[in-house]
Amino acid sequence: MRSVAGFIVALVALLVFFLIDDVLYYLLFERLFGLRPGPALKWMTAVIFVLLNLGVAVPVLRALRRPPQTGGEGLIDAYGVVTEAIDRSGWVRVHGELWRATADRPIGKGQKVKVVARDGLLLQVQSVGT
């Protein structure tokens, strides 16, 4: 669903850019310079405007595809360090914040962990070695 929404946003953005291009084209050539350019110049201008639009649209689409970097979704697959040994539960530092964490096996203080799930303010972690 997220990719469909991103595609729609990018499509609307391109439509807006094309409308702006048409207005700029009209204002630039016909109103400002009083020119009535031939088909070749119109096509060259259109190609330049399309390339400029793609220069904006491509980074926007890449940004929409990136996974979340903040919030609860940004914690999944993040790495941290155990600050209080985890037997059944303990504490880990992830993204510079302390979180209560649980693990399937005991993990010692100072070991690196990876967040595999989040339930409210409790993280489920697994050891990734030292």
WOUR-V329450 format. One record per residue. PSI is psi as a letter, one per 20 degrees, with the letter a starting at -180 (* if undefined). D_CENTER is the distance of its C-alpha to the mean C-alpha in whole Angstrom. Layout:
PSI|D_CENTER  PSI|D_CENTER
//
This chain:
h|15  h|11  h|11  g|15  g|13  h|10  g|13  g|16  g|14  h|13  g|17  g|18  g|17  h|19  g|22  g|22  g|21  h|24  g|26  g|26  g|27  g|30  g|31  g|30  g|32  g|35  h|35  g|35  g|38  g|40  g|40  g|40  i|42  k|44  q|43  n|43  q|41  r|42  h|40  g|39  h|37  g|36  g|34  g|33  g|31  g|29  g|28  g|27  h|25  g|24  h|23  g|21  g|19  h|18  h|17  g|15  h|14  g|12  h|10  g|9  h|9  g|7  h|4  h|5  h|6  q|4  q|6  q|6  i|8  r|10  a|13  h|15  h|12  i|11  h|15  p|15  j|16  q|16  q|19  a|22  p|25  p|28  h|30  p|33  q|34  o|33  f|36  h|35  r|32  a|31  q|29  q|26  o|24  p|20  k|18  j|21  q|22  p|25  q|24  p|27  q|27  q|29  q|29  h|32  q|34  p|35  p|32  r|34  p|33  i|31  q|30  q|26  r|24  p|21  p|20  h|20  r|20  p|21  n|23  d|23  j|24  p|25  q|23  p|24  r|24  q|26  q|27  j|26  a|29  *|30
//
